[in-house]
Amino acid sequence: MTAKSFRPEKFRYISDLRIQYYCEYRLLLKLKLGSQPSELSRMGTQLHNQIIDDGLEQKTVNWTFRIILFLAVLVLTFLLILW
């Protein structure tokens, strides 16, 4: 397939303009083949998702601990006032 016989889509993404500025051949390959993530890219995505999931779990535990601590202080204060 030559460059003349290749007909790109009617619309392009803005990021394609950045790629075109960077490398014309890279843009041509992206338009011909599409975006196919490599094995390293998929591995990086999994690592990022794992970090995000771990962070959300820590935040949940942290909020649970704070709520329990607040309730314990509230109960102790109430008991000291009534004593």
C-alpha positions in Angstrom: 0.0 0.0 0.0 1.5 3.3 -1.0 0.9 6.7 0.5 -1.2 7.7 -2.5 -3.5 4.8 -2.3 -4.0 5.1 1.5 -7.1 7.1 2.4 -7.3 8.2 6.1 -10.5 8.8 7.9 -12.4 12.0 7.4 -11.8 13.1 11.0 -8.7 12.9 13.1 -7.9 13.3 16.8 -6.0 16.3 18.1 -3.3 14.0 19.4 -2.7 12.9 15.8 -1.4 16.4 15.0 1.2 16.1 17.7 2.3 12.7 16.3 2.4 14.2 12.8 4.7 16.9 14.1 6.9 14.3 15.8 7.1 11.7 13.0 5.2 11.4 9.7 5.8 7.7 9.4 4.5 7.0 12.9 1.3 8.8 12.0 0.9 6.8 8.8 1.4 3.5 10.7 -1.1 4.6 13.3 -3.7 5.4 10.7 -3.0 2.1 8.8 -2.7 -0.3 11.8 -4.6 1.5 14.5 -3.6 1.7 18.1 -2.4 -1.7 19.2 -1.0 -1.7 22.7 2.3 -3.6 23.2 2.9 -6.1 25.9 4.9 -3.6 27.9 2.0 -1.1 27.6 -0.5 -3.6 28.9 1.8 -4.5 31.8 2.2 -0.8 32.7 -1.6 -0.3 32.6 -2.0 -3.3 34.9 0.6 -1.9 37.3 -1.2 1.5 37.3 -4.5 -0.1 38.0 -3.1 -2.1 40.8 -1.6 1.0 42.4 -4.9 2.8 42.1 -6.8 -0.1 43.6 -4.3 -0.4 46.5 -4.7 3.3 47.2 -8.5 3.1 47.3 -8.3 0.2 49.7 -6.0 2.1 52.1 -8.3 5.2 52.0 -11.3 3.0 52.9 -9.4 1.4 55.9 -8.2 4.8 57.0 -11.7 6.3 57.0 -13.1 3.3 58.8 -10.4 3.7 61.5 -11.2 7.4 61.9 -14.9 6.8 62.2 -14.4 4.1 64.9 -11.9 6.3 66.7 -14.4 9.3 66.7 -17.2 7.1 68.0 -15.0 5.7 70.8 -14.0 9.3 71.9 -17.6 10.4 71.7 -18.7 7.4 73.9 -15.9 8.0 76.4 -16.7 11.7 76.6 -20.4 10.9 77.2 -19.5 8.4 80.0 -17.1 10.9 81.7 -19.8 13.6 81.6 -22.4 11.3 83.2 -20.0 9.9 85.8 
